[in-house]
């Protein structure tokens, strides 16, 4: 039985909300977190959140600080050991990278049609976070569901190879303006929508980097 329209099958609304509450404060002792323009997150309705990805903590940070339930597409490798039991119960969906796997996309589409928020890292893997490339899953989900696309970027979690760990580094989450769902039904339109999403995220990264350099 579907536990809640904005969560996947098998997820517990109660555990999800407890995990979100934990996420609001658990990183505060480690990072100096600054959240910008949180009011831009739609309070209700289907949303495909797209974010850059430079650290393993990006997803958990967003999960706790968005202000509403969120379902992220998470790499299959994270669903091992204790996390393998917890992640599905708090609404997270496993994705096999590099494979044609429609099961998580179908589940995510169900969440969106239930008025939920689905988070996607279009880069597909962690990097420096500049969003030089993007995959098409986010654009497909938004187009198929009619959901708005919400770009969000995170800076400060990335630690370059060979550098030492800093004490409580400043981390910024910057929420962009929601964008209308992509139009058109063909592959060319999907590719164009994906590039629009990528460019929007890259521009938002540059905007946040400028703000961070002046503070």
Secondary structure, 3 states (H helix, E strand, C coil): CCCCCCCCCCCCHHHHHHHHHHHHHCCCCCCEEEEECHHHCCCCCCEEEEECCCCCHHHHHHHHHCCCCCEEEEEHHHCCHHHHHHHHHCCCEEECCCCCCCHHHHHHHHHHHCCCEEEECCCCCCCCCCCCCCCCHHHHHHHHHCCEEEEEEEECCCCCCCCCCCCCCEEEEEECCCECCCCCCCHHHHHHHHHHHHHHHHHHHHHHHHHHHCC
